[in-house]
Amino acid sequence: MKLITRNTDYALRAICYISKINDLVAVAELVNKLGVPKPFMRKILQQLTKEKILGSYKGQGGGFRLKRGADKIYITDIMRIFQGPLGLNGCFLKKDACPNKGKCVLRKKIRFIEGQALRELKKITISSLIEG
């Protein structure tokens, strides 16, 4: 189980870098500085632009910049974009409803742990990652 996928990791690194620069950042610069393959970086930046996390500016001297403050972008926002709904407690049977769903002790314990993890993740902003 991965809590953060590769795309989420790349997106977080790109957003943190752009936030530190606090100016337009070109794809080539991100690829160079972060060591992320260009096709992945382009796809991630396009998705972040579509989701209104980044603004995209074309032409000579163009690039990407944050559309809102780093203190207003939460790690959970980025996780949802690249990973879908957040949750650790997916049913192993996927399509079929488990007959023990209502009584399952393990499920209740995992839901409790999941709630704690999500509460902590929701506190993490891009600015808190940059500040360390």
Secondary structure, 3 states (H helix, E strand, C coil): CCCCCHHHHHHHHHHHHHHHHCCCECHHHHHHHHCCCHHHHHHHHHHHHHCCCEEEECCCCCEEEECCCHHHCEHHHHHHHHHCCCCCCCCCCCCCCCCCCCCCHHHHHHHHHHHHHHHHHCCCEHHHHHHC
